[in-house]
Amino acid sequence: MKALVIGCGIGGPATAMALREVGIDAEIFEAYDGTAEGVGSFLNVASNGLDALRTLGAHRAVMAAGIPTPHMVMWSGTGKRLGEVANGLALDDGTVSHTILRSDLYRIVRDEAAARGITISYGKRLVSYDDTGDQVTARFADGTEASGDLLIAADGVHSRTRAQLDPKAPQPRYSGLYSFGGIVRDPRFTGEPGVYHMVFGKRGFFGYTVAESGDTWWFANLPRELGDVPADWKPVLVEAFKDDTNFSAEIIRGSEVDLALPVHDLPPLRTWHKGRVVLTGDAAHATSPSSGQGASQAIEDAIVLARCLRDAPGHEEAFERFESERRERVERVVAYSRTISNSKAAGPVGRVFRDLMMPLFLKKTASQESLSWMYRHHVSL
Ligand SMILES: Cc1cc2nc3c(=O)[nH]c(=O)nc-3n(C[C@H](O)[C@H](O)[C@H](O)COP(=O)(O)OP(=O)(O)OC[C@H]3O[C@@H](n4cnc5c(N)ncnc54)[C@H](O)[C@@H]3O)c2cc1C
C-alpha cells in the first residue's frame, strides 16, 4: 500500500513516519520549493505531543532543540501578579512542555522522516485529486501527478484537499486576534528560565520567556479587523503595549517582528474522509494557538491513523475508526482554546471582571490537573 501525504509541516512527516512503522509506504508532497527554514517565531510542544513523538522515536531531537517551559506567571497590564499555573502537566517520567523555534521543529521532523527513507518532493502544490475507487491521483500546480492507494491531507488550516473533499465545509474562522512573535537579546530583560510571563495588557496579550542563552522569546496577540495590515507592525505593537507597566513595549521596540498572522480556527467539520482521502491535523481540526496544542494534536493524529490503517480490514473502516477515536478530543481542544482566545480579546468591562476573577480561577487551576484529559493522553501504535 502507498499513501500520498500532502503537506510537509508537522503532521505530514509525523504521518509518513507512523505509516512506515506499520508497513505502509508514504511519499510527502510539499507546496513550497524549499524547506521551512525561514518560518518565524516559536511554539509550545505540550507534554502529550512529546509523548506522541516518543511513540515515533522522534522526541529526543525536539527536546534537545527546545527549552523546557513548565510554568506560567500571569500578570495584569497594571502590574498586578494574578497568579501562577503549570504550563501543562508533566508526564510520569517528568517530561514537561518545551518551547522550540518553529523552523527547528519543522526541520527536525522533516529530517527525521528523510533519514527513515521517506521521499519528500518540494514545489508540489496540490490543486486537485481524482479518486477512481481503486486508486487516487494527486494533481499538482506544476502539471505533474502522483498516484497511490490513499491520499492523506496534512495541508494545514487552509487545506486545498478539504475544499475538494467537501466543498460545503466551513471556512476557517477568524478569532479576532493577530498573533506576533520575535526574539531579542537585551540584558535588561531578565526572567527565570522555564517560566512564561503572560500579561493581560490593556489592549492586547503579551507573553515572553527568557531562555538560558539570555534571549527573550516573546509573542503578542492583538484584537484587530481582519485584513487591517499596516506597512510596519512594530509601531502599532509598541503603541498597543506602551501603557502596560511591564516591559512589553520595550521588548518589541528592540526586536524584529518575525511573525504577524491572523489567528484562525476551524468549526467542526461534517466530513473528515471520503473514499480514499482523509483529513488530518489542522486540515481537519485547526485550533487557535492559545491552547498550545495544534502541533501535538497533529502528531497524535498521525499515530492513531497509522494504527487504524494497520488494524482495520479496509481503508474506509480505518478512516471511520480514526475519526471516531479523534473527533471528540480534538473538538474539545478547539473549544477550550477558543475560550482562552476570547479572554485575550476582552473589552474594557470584561477586562475588569477578568482581572478580578483570574486570581481565584488560577488558584483553583494552578496544578492544571483539571486539564489532565488534554496533557495525559497517550496514543500508541
Ligand atoms: C501564530 C501561531 C502560533 C501557534 N502556536 C502553537 C503552539 O504554541 N503550540 C502548538 O502545538 N501549535 C501552535 N500553533 C498551531 C500549529 O502551528 C499547527 O497546529 C500545526 O502546525 C499543524 O500541523 P499541520 O501539519 O496540520 O499543518 P502545518 O504545520 O500548517 O503544515 C501544512 C503544510 O502543508 C503545506 N501545504 C499547504 N497547502 C498545500 C498544498 N495545496 N499542496 C501541498 N502542500 C501544501 C504547507 O506549506 C505546510 O508545509 C500555532 C499556530 C499559529 C498560527
PDBQT file of the ligand as one rigid body, heavy atoms in Angstrom, charges set to zero:
ROOT
HETATM    1  C1  LIG A 401       0.738  32.075  15.486  1.00  0.00    +0.000 C 
HETATM    2  C2  LIG A 401       0.590  30.609  15.756  1.00  0.00    +0.000 A 
HETATM    3  C3  LIG A 401       1.109  30.077  16.926  1.00  0.00    +0.000 A 
HETATM    4  C4  LIG A 401       0.975  28.731  17.203  1.00  0.00    +0.000 A 
HETATM    5  N1  LIG A 401       1.472  28.240  18.366  1.00  0.00    +0.000 NA
HETATM    6  C5  LIG A 401       1.357  26.927  18.633  1.00  0.00    +0.000 A 
HETATM    7  C6  LIG A 401       1.908  26.383  19.818  1.00  0.00    +0.000 A 
HETATM    8  O1  LIG A 401       2.464  27.085  20.661  1.00  0.00    +0.000 OA
HETATM    9  N2  LIG A 401       1.778  25.031  20.014  1.00  0.00    +0.000 N 
HETATM   10  C7  LIG A 401       1.173  24.216  19.106  1.00  0.00    +0.000 A 
HETATM   11  O2  LIG A 401       1.117  23.000  19.333  1.00  0.00    +0.000 OA
HETATM   12  N3  LIG A 401       0.630  24.697  17.982  1.00  0.00    +0.000 NA
HETATM   13  C8  LIG A 401       0.724  26.023  17.722  1.00  0.00    +0.000 A 
HETATM   14  N4  LIG A 401       0.196  26.519  16.574  1.00  0.00    +0.000 N 
HETATM   15  C9  LIG A 401      -0.539  25.603  15.686  1.00  0.00    +0.000 C 
HETATM   16  C10 LIG A 401       0.395  24.716  14.874  1.00  0.00    +0.000 C 
HETATM   17  O3  LIG A 401       1.315  25.501  14.142  1.00  0.00    +0.000 OA
HETATM   18  C11 LIG A 401      -0.432  23.867  13.933  1.00  0.00    +0.000 C 
HETATM   19  O4  LIG A 401      -1.495  23.280  14.632  1.00  0.00    +0.000 OA
HETATM   20  C12 LIG A 401       0.404  22.776  13.297  1.00  0.00    +0.000 C 
HETATM   21  O5  LIG A 401       1.444  23.353  12.537  1.00  0.00    +0.000 OA
HETATM   22  C13 LIG A 401      -0.472  21.865  12.448  1.00  0.00    +0.000 C 
HETATM   23  O6  LIG A 401       0.323  20.994  11.698  1.00  0.00    +0.000 OA
HETATM   24  P1  LIG A 401      -0.142  20.547  10.244  1.00  0.00    +0.000 P 
HETATM   25  O7  LIG A 401       0.935  19.648   9.776  1.00  0.00    +0.000 OA
HETATM   26  O8  LIG A 401      -1.549  20.077  10.286  1.00  0.00    +0.000 OA
HETATM   27  O9  LIG A 401      -0.161  21.891   9.381  1.00  0.00    +0.000 OA
HETATM   28  P2  LIG A 401       1.048  22.862   9.026  1.00  0.00    +0.000 P 
HETATM   29  O10 LIG A 401       2.137  22.771  10.019  1.00  0.00    +0.000 OA
HETATM   30  O11 LIG A 401       0.417  24.188   8.770  1.00  0.00    +0.000 OA
HETATM   31  O12 LIG A 401       1.611  22.291   7.663  1.00  0.00    +0.000 OA
HETATM   32  C14 LIG A 401       0.888  22.321   6.466  1.00  0.00    +0.000 C 
HETATM   33  C15 LIG A 401       1.869  22.134   5.312  1.00  0.00    +0.000 C 
HETATM   34  O13 LIG A 401       1.139  21.908   4.109  1.00  0.00    +0.000 OA
HETATM   35  C16 LIG A 401       1.689  22.690   3.077  1.00  0.00    +0.000 C 
HETATM   36  N5  LIG A 401       0.631  22.930   2.101  1.00  0.00    +0.000 N 
HETATM   37  C17 LIG A 401      -0.411  23.773   2.173  1.00  0.00    +0.000 A 
HETATM   38  N6  LIG A 401      -1.190  23.694   1.080  1.00  0.00    +0.000 NA
HETATM   39  C18 LIG A 401      -0.625  22.745   0.291  1.00  0.00    +0.000 A 
HETATM   40  C19 LIG A 401      -0.979  22.211  -0.989  1.00  0.00    +0.000 A 
HETATM   41  N7  LIG A 401      -2.054  22.622  -1.670  1.00  0.00    +0.000 N 
HETATM   42  N8  LIG A 401      -0.174  21.244  -1.508  1.00  0.00    +0.000 NA
HETATM   43  C20 LIG A 401       0.935  20.798  -0.848  1.00  0.00    +0.000 A 
HETATM   44  N9  LIG A 401       1.310  21.293   0.370  1.00  0.00    +0.000 NA
HETATM   45  C21 LIG A 401       0.540  22.245   0.935  1.00  0.00    +0.000 A 
HETATM   46  C22 LIG A 401       2.166  23.954   3.800  1.00  0.00    +0.000 C 
HETATM   47  O14 LIG A 401       3.137  24.659   3.034  1.00  0.00    +0.000 OA
HETATM   48  C23 LIG A 401       2.742  23.372   5.070  1.00  0.00    +0.000 C 
HETATM   49  O15 LIG A 401       4.095  22.986   4.943  1.00  0.00    +0.000 OA
HETATM   50  C24 LIG A 401       0.319  27.874  16.275  1.00  0.00    +0.000 A 
HETATM   51  C25 LIG A 401      -0.184  28.401  15.081  1.00  0.00    +0.000 A 
HETATM   52  C26 LIG A 401      -0.056  29.755  14.819  1.00  0.00    +0.000 A 
HETATM   53  C27 LIG A 401      -0.617  30.306  13.534  1.00  0.00    +0.000 C 
ENDROOT
TORSDOF 0
